[in-house]
């Protein structure tokens, strides 16, 4: 069974691409150790460095459980902490 919807297949046809090409591209892009010029290796546990010597301050935020779970899931997808994910969201990085 194909992971591609009928709409996906229509779009692939518009660009003269095959499901196999897309699957190969996905595998290449998701390889966290590949240096293919689009993304670099993922370094677990590292966060974005502040752009200045300005000290960091802690802030507590209460979220509804469903939103907390979405933030947690998104952070896991990017292999970063929840705090880093929220910082990037606030900075408009995603």
Steps between C-alpha positions, in 0.01 A plus 500: 500500500625846412554773760409756234148638475326551168578873530868417562500287185341784299771739618774249422362463147498880458872507577581179312620326816451150632417378849837326503683827430319674782561211739871505416513878554323463835749237614788725394359807676417311819850354532625695799864419421495606135650830391302554183502879500142542618525401864800402702554233760276516806684555826284369782481703817628821345287810481513817300766723640391848606601771253654709775654466842161583649422268793215251468202524737256224593127535447224260600204463266184303570345331197192286451603135499417456130719795402781376728483162323515669157806701605664186637430305180630780279817537707562126473464518121774765491708316764509806723371582847154647556667820620704528181193431287306776678797743467513432127124544468519833678789605275303400190754233401237240400 
